[in-house]
Amino acid sequence: MCYFNNIAQFYSLTPSFLSSRGAFSEVFLAEEKKTQRLVAIKCIPKKALEGKENSIENEIAVLHRIKHENIVSLEDIFESQSHLYLVMQLVSGGELFDRIVEKGFYTERDASKLIRQILDAVKYLHDMGIVHRDLKPENLLYYSMEEDSNIMISDFGLSKIEDSASVMSTACGTPGYVAPEVLAQKPYSKAVDCWSIGVISYILLCGYPPFYDENDAKLFEQILKAEYEFDSPYWDDISDSAKDFISHLMEKDPSLRYTCEQALQHPWISGDTALDRNIHESVSAQIKKNFAKSKWKQAFNATAVVRHMRRLQLSTSLEGPSQITSTSPYHRHLLLPAKDSIKILMLLMFIWHKTHTHTHTHTHTHTHTYKHKGKKQVTHSFYYMVKYLPCDFIY
């Protein structure tokens, strides 16, 4: 359902810029006025939708119906003369890899439980005729900071509703996670998501990707041939059952590849073949080497805001008694009074100050090392956040 009225009547926009999709959309932190619940609002310029109105309307209508405990939900849709606004559930538990690195103990069984949640969610999407098409670790977020928090699938920017023939042909996705048939420019189906889950499963058990090369052409050649190995010593302590599970998902022939339903029935997921041996040291070390990212990228996302708000106990430092307690009915919904939006901005500035001189080194285990300064990029992000707020959305 799309509301043709002023979104500012229902939501207070904070100056917190969560992420950018370039010219297509930006995502901002906002607060629902009625409940003081924080949400994420994706702002999409209508110019980017020209010629796609009917298909966009149809896809949003379907996404609005998605209700699953492991999928970030679309809660409301608003429309102005210049923008379309998608009000999304806010998740604050952090990215998948960050949480694994922070753990002190991590096993195959932990990975199996994570993959089961992802399979459940993707099966739900597939049953509704929806293909995500861009499953990757960066799109897997924890709902909260709780130890037993659900993992959530986010970012449906490339999702697609299957047509009657159940095949698609648009090349999309992220290099390294994309299925061979997509690179081969062949018609493809929901099986592409199952391939991506196989790649994610592989990484969760060793900390590095199954396919890698600095040269995209060579990377694509590896994927097209489905050339990957369970390298020693990284896979020596991993069960044969886990390797068998991955092999069925990373099957080159999509007609032979496991479906989500078949994957859910594999002993590594449904049985007790996932080992309890601690693999945290080796996996976290490889994740740090292969998927490290600079602190400035996290300074303007919801995770950073909520984490620091909790750690600094902002609510108790404001004037007057706190409106939030651990027994408050909205405690799990990250309450924050609307008048304190400026506090969030101040907090973001504090984070920026602490991270703007950060130097980040990314080293891949195979071939490459590079450095970049975070200062210039952070400054640009902060400037962009303040300058490019949609003018018809500022209250």
DOFIMI-772459 format. One line per 3 residues: number of its first residue (from 1); their letters; for each residue x, z, y of C-alpha. Coordinates in Angstrom, 3 decimals. Example, Ala and Ser with C-alpha at 12.3 -4.5 7.8 and 13.67 -1.06 7.14 Angstrom:
BEGIN
1	AS	12.300,7.800,-4.500  13.670,7.140,-1.060
//
This chain:
BEGIN
1	MCY	0.000,0.000,0.000  1.385,-0.955,3.413  0.392,0.964,6.535
4	FNN	0.268,-0.968,9.779  0.792,1.984,12.080  3.577,3.882,13.765
7	IAQ	5.751,5.461,11.103  6.930,7.997,13.680  3.492,9.627,13.446
10	FYS	4.361,10.739,9.936  8.154,10.909,9.778  10.862,12.188,12.101
13	LTP	13.930,9.990,12.058  17.227,11.854,12.068  20.362,10.203,13.431
16	SFL	21.854,10.371,9.935  22.779,6.890,8.759  22.863,6.963,4.966
19	SSR	23.951,3.456,4.038  23.995,-0.155,5.127  23.003,-3.360,3.391
22	GAF	24.367,-5.536,6.167  21.845,-7.722,7.927  19.210,-7.151,5.262
25	SEV	18.504,-3.431,5.564  19.726,0.000,6.615  18.839,3.390,5.141
28	FLA	18.221,6.493,7.247  17.518,10.132,6.555  14.072,11.224,7.742
31	EEK	11.746,14.195,7.519  8.066,14.132,6.659  6.359,15.981,9.505
34	KTQ	3.556,17.442,7.413  5.737,19.028,4.719  9.211,19.053,6.346
37	RLV	10.466,17.309,3.216  13.539,15.089,3.582  13.267,11.474,2.467
40	AIK	15.307,8.288,2.710  13.818,5.390,4.679  15.005,1.835,4.140
43	CIP	14.464,-0.322,7.226  14.172,-4.046,6.493  14.039,-6.587,9.354
46	KKA	11.136,-8.993,8.888  13.415,-11.881,9.785  15.183,-11.300,6.482
49	LEG	11.869,-11.731,4.668  10.776,-15.015,6.226  9.452,-17.360,3.566
52	KEN	9.390,-14.569,0.982  6.342,-12.637,2.201  4.151,-13.196,-0.858
55	SIE	6.820,-12.400,-3.430  8.022,-9.338,-1.508  4.471,-8.023,-1.212
58	NEI	3.938,-8.479,-4.937  7.201,-6.813,-5.932  6.692,-3.845,-3.610
61	AVL	3.207,-3.344,-5.020  4.700,-3.066,-8.503  7.578,-0.823,-7.405
64	HRI	5.051,1.452,-5.735  3.492,2.060,-9.155  6.768,3.116,-10.773
67	KHE	6.657,6.802,-11.612  9.425,7.976,-13.887  11.500,11.134,-13.842
70	NIV	14.742,9.138,-13.953  13.918,6.542,-11.283  14.084,7.061,-7.517
73	SLE	10.495,6.537,-6.419  9.020,4.493,-3.607  6.636,6.884,-1.868
76	DIF	5.256,5.043,1.158  5.443,1.705,2.912  5.004,1.138,6.634
79	ESQ	5.087,-1.987,8.740  5.799,-2.613,12.422  6.045,-5.850,14.368
82	SHL	9.722,-6.208,13.533  10.442,-4.112,10.439  9.217,-3.113,7.015
85	YLV	9.899,0.543,6.153  10.224,1.785,2.578  10.009,5.562,2.237
88	MQL	12.075,6.554,-0.786  12.555,9.787,-2.699  15.755,11.503,-1.532
91	VSG	18.236,12.449,-4.237  21.033,14.858,-3.389  22.996,15.670,-6.532
94	GEL	25.806,13.191,-6.062  27.102,10.150,-7.902  27.616,10.067,-11.642
97	FDR	31.415,9.778,-11.629  31.852,12.506,-9.024  29.928,14.975,-11.179
100	IVE	31.888,14.110,-14.316  35.197,14.652,-12.513  33.961,18.003,-11.164
103	KGF	33.056,19.247,-14.643  35.514,21.344,-16.600  34.082,20.327,-19.954
106	YTE	32.739,16.918,-20.938  31.988,15.480,-24.355  30.576,12.447,-26.125
109	RDA	27.349,14.373,-26.479  27.154,14.769,-22.697  27.622,11.014,-22.330
112	SKL	24.996,10.378,-25.000  22.449,12.505,-23.128  23.161,10.631,-19.903
115	IRQ	22.772,7.239,-21.555  19.542,8.349,-23.230  18.031,9.095,-19.812
118	ILD	19.149,5.699,-18.524  17.734,3.947,-21.586  14.411,5.776,-21.212
121	AVK	14.142,4.700,-17.589  15.178,1.090,-18.176  12.817,0.785,-21.157
124	YLH	10.039,1.987,-18.849  10.969,-0.721,-16.335  11.166,-3.400,-19.013
127	DMG	7.766,-2.395,-20.376  6.412,-3.003,-16.868  8.090,-6.396,-16.741
130	IVH	10.794,-5.308,-14.295  14.482,-6.120,-14.701  16.890,-4.095,-12.553
133	RDL	19.747,-6.654,-12.678  22.305,-4.440,-10.923  22.808,-1.388,-13.113
136	KPE	26.166,0.233,-12.380  27.545,3.770,-11.983  27.181,3.642,-8.184
139	NLL	23.418,3.258,-8.649  23.189,6.318,-10.894  22.655,9.509,-8.904
142	YYS	21.818,13.088,-9.797  18.516,14.368,-8.458  19.945,17.745,-7.450
145	MEE	23.050,19.906,-7.700  21.585,21.812,-10.651  23.703,21.654,-13.805
148	DSN	20.799,20.227,-15.832  19.646,17.816,-13.126  18.178,14.483,-14.158
151	IMI	20.155,11.313,-13.597  18.286,8.854,-11.354  18.391,5.060,-11.179
154	SDF	18.428,3.851,-7.581  18.731,0.657,-5.549  16.213,-1.954,-6.598
157	GLS	17.547,-4.480,-4.106  18.215,-7.018,-6.865  15.369,-6.044,-9.187
160	KIE	13.078,-8.791,-10.366  9.654,-9.005,-11.944  9.876,-11.296,-14.938
163	DSA	7.797,-14.441,-14.786  5.551,-15.625,-17.588  8.460,-17.231,-19.405
166	SVM	10.399,-13.952,-19.283  13.544,-15.709,-18.105  15.383,-15.821,-14.797
169	STA	18.220,-17.903,-13.473  19.382,-16.449,-10.142  23.024,-15.384,-10.301
172	CGT	23.241,-11.773,-9.152  24.710,-8.408,-10.046  28.096,-6.743,-9.688
175	PGY	31.269,-8.297,-11.190  32.400,-6.218,-14.132  28.861,-5.197,-15.101
178	VAP	27.159,-8.589,-15.194  26.220,-10.142,-18.539  27.906,-13.311,-19.877
181	EVL	24.723,-15.386,-19.695  24.434,-14.711,-15.967  27.990,-15.917,-15.343
184	AQK	27.308,-18.937,-17.544  24.371,-19.737,-15.237  22.001,-19.786,-18.177
187	PYS	18.417,-18.513,-18.062  18.435,-14.806,-18.806  16.052,-11.924,-19.443
190	KAV	15.858,-8.141,-19.510  18.777,-8.215,-21.967  21.141,-8.323,-18.963
193	DCW	20.279,-4.684,-18.231  21.178,-3.691,-21.790  24.596,-5.322,-21.396
196	SIG	25.163,-3.315,-18.213  24.205,-0.095,-20.002  26.812,-0.965,-22.622
199	VIS	29.473,-1.353,-19.926  28.448,1.967,-18.358  28.578,3.667,-21.780
202	YIL	32.081,2.284,-22.320  33.280,3.691,-18.997  31.664,7.085,-19.621
205	LCG	33.774,7.498,-22.754  37.175,6.385,-21.473  37.061,6.327,-17.661
208	YPP	38.035,2.686,-17.165  36.082,-0.615,-17.321  36.103,-2.880,-20.378
211	FYD	36.858,-5.919,-18.213  39.353,-6.059,-15.387  41.532,-8.553,-13.588
214	END	42.566,-8.979,-9.958  41.631,-12.631,-10.298  37.850,-13.096,-10.412
217	AKL	38.121,-16.277,-12.465  40.089,-14.448,-15.160  37.707,-11.490,-15.004
220	FEQ	34.733,-13.801,-15.516  36.542,-15.513,-18.381  36.942,-12.146,-20.124
223	ILK	33.252,-11.397,-19.688  32.128,-14.867,-20.787  34.090,-14.418,-24.015
226	AEY	33.019,-10.767,-24.327  36.675,-9.861,-24.765  37.107,-6.092,-24.733
229	EFD	38.937,-3.547,-26.845  38.771,0.136,-27.697  42.355,0.794,-26.625
232	SPY	44.584,3.467,-28.089  45.156,6.274,-27.198  42.071,6.462,-24.957
235	WDD	39.614,5.733,-27.770  41.406,7.575,-30.581  39.204,10.658,-30.234
238	ISD	35.950,8.732,-29.793  33.598,8.432,-32.760  33.004,5.194,-34.652
241	SAK	29.311,5.717,-33.962  29.894,5.534,-30.205  31.928,2.341,-30.603
244	DFI	29.213,0.827,-32.797  26.567,1.706,-30.204  28.544,0.025,-27.424
247	SHL	29.261,-3.040,-29.553  25.540,-3.610,-30.095  24.852,-3.448,-26.360
250	MEK	27.863,-5.525,-25.337  26.909,-8.305,-27.728  27.650,-11.732,-26.261
253	DPS	24.507,-13.324,-27.724  21.513,-11.861,-25.827  19.208,-12.628,-28.765
256	LRY	21.311,-10.316,-30.962  21.919,-7.681,-28.298  20.187,-4.332,-28.681
259	TCE	17.022,-3.797,-26.678  16.501,-0.417,-25.014  14.129,0.540,-27.806
262	QAL	16.701,-0.294,-30.466  19.437,1.522,-28.554  17.287,4.647,-28.323
265	QHP	17.030,4.660,-32.123  20.799,4.437,-32.681  22.270,7.583,-34.324
268	WIS	24.622,8.117,-31.377  21.558,8.568,-29.155  18.864,9.915,-31.461
271	GDT	21.022,11.580,-34.119  23.960,13.962,-34.207  26.895,11.548,-34.427
274	ALD	28.032,12.100,-30.824  31.037,14.427,-30.995  31.377,17.743,-29.174
277	RNI	35.122,17.341,-28.627  36.170,17.903,-24.991  37.343,14.581,-23.505
280	HES	37.155,15.662,-19.861  40.879,15.605,-19.121  41.476,12.011,-20.193
283	VSA	38.167,10.598,-18.906  38.321,12.288,-15.502  41.952,11.212,-15.035
286	QIK	41.028,7.584,-15.701  37.957,7.762,-13.450  40.133,9.051,-10.611
289	KNF	42.583,6.201,-11.114  40.072,3.413,-11.549  37.095,4.423,-9.435
292	AKS	38.605,6.508,-6.632  37.057,6.074,-3.200  37.873,7.362,0.245
295	KWK	36.117,10.397,1.643  34.780,8.558,4.672  32.374,6.570,2.502
298	QAF	30.631,9.792,1.554  30.506,11.322,5.017  27.267,9.609,5.954
301	NAT	25.206,9.840,2.814  22.499,12.248,1.780  24.678,13.980,-0.775
304	AVV	27.233,15.029,1.811  24.557,16.217,4.221  22.680,18.312,1.692
307	RHM	25.781,19.721,0.027  27.301,20.904,3.274  23.969,22.221,4.510
310	RRL	23.739,24.352,1.407  27.344,25.511,1.475  27.274,26.448,5.122
313	QLS	23.752,27.869,4.794  22.648,26.138,7.951  19.124,27.427,7.661
316	TSL	20.245,31.036,8.055  22.543,30.330,10.978  19.836,28.822,13.184
319	EGP	18.044,30.861,15.812  15.472,33.215,14.365  14.760,33.979,10.722
322	SQI	15.057,31.234,8.155  11.890,29.470,7.101  13.331,28.759,3.670
325	TST	14.006,31.102,0.802  14.845,30.571,-2.834  11.234,31.402,-3.670
328	SPY	9.742,29.149,-1.037  7.348,26.573,-2.542  9.392,23.797,-0.937
331	HRH	12.814,25.151,-1.907  13.456,22.268,-4.298  12.457,19.701,-1.675
334	LLL	15.332,20.431,0.735  13.297,21.781,3.639  14.693,21.549,7.147
337	PAK	12.720,22.097,10.384  12.259,18.928,12.407  13.816,20.495,15.511
340	DSI	17.088,20.859,13.632  17.780,17.143,13.252  20.509,17.529,15.866
343	KIL	22.127,20.118,13.600  22.453,17.466,10.926  24.153,15.140,13.393
346	MLL	26.542,17.927,14.411  27.289,18.546,10.759  27.998,14.865,10.202
349	MFI	30.331,14.862,13.189  32.122,17.845,11.664  32.522,15.988,8.359
352	WHK	33.729,12.916,10.229  36.292,14.983,12.134  37.608,16.412,8.880
355	THT	37.876,13.032,7.163  38.598,10.405,9.821  42.365,10.527,9.314
358	HTH	42.107,10.500,5.543  44.436,8.070,3.789  43.196,6.847,0.436
361	THT	45.226,5.334,-2.370  43.487,3.368,-5.110  45.532,2.696,-8.226
364	HTH	44.182,0.746,-11.140  45.822,1.595,-14.443  46.582,-2.046,-15.108
367	THT	48.016,-3.875,-12.148  47.326,-2.955,-8.575  47.864,-0.375,-5.864
370	YKH	46.751,-0.482,-2.273  46.344,1.817,0.700  43.979,1.858,3.597
373	KGK	43.387,4.143,6.525  39.941,5.656,6.769  39.942,6.302,10.510
376	KQV	38.958,2.882,11.777  36.229,2.465,9.180  34.713,5.873,9.808
379	THS	34.683,5.323,13.530  32.904,2.023,12.993  30.356,3.642,10.671
382	FYY	29.610,6.359,13.198  29.303,3.840,16.027  27.075,1.628,13.892
385	MVK	24.899,4.579,12.950  24.187,5.478,16.573  23.977,2.013,18.094
388	YLP	21.814,0.126,15.640  18.827,2.390,15.070  15.679,0.224,14.991
391	CDF	14.296,0.656,18.493  10.651,0.622,17.383  11.319,3.521,15.001
394	IY	12.841,6.058,17.396  10.358,8.782,18.179
//
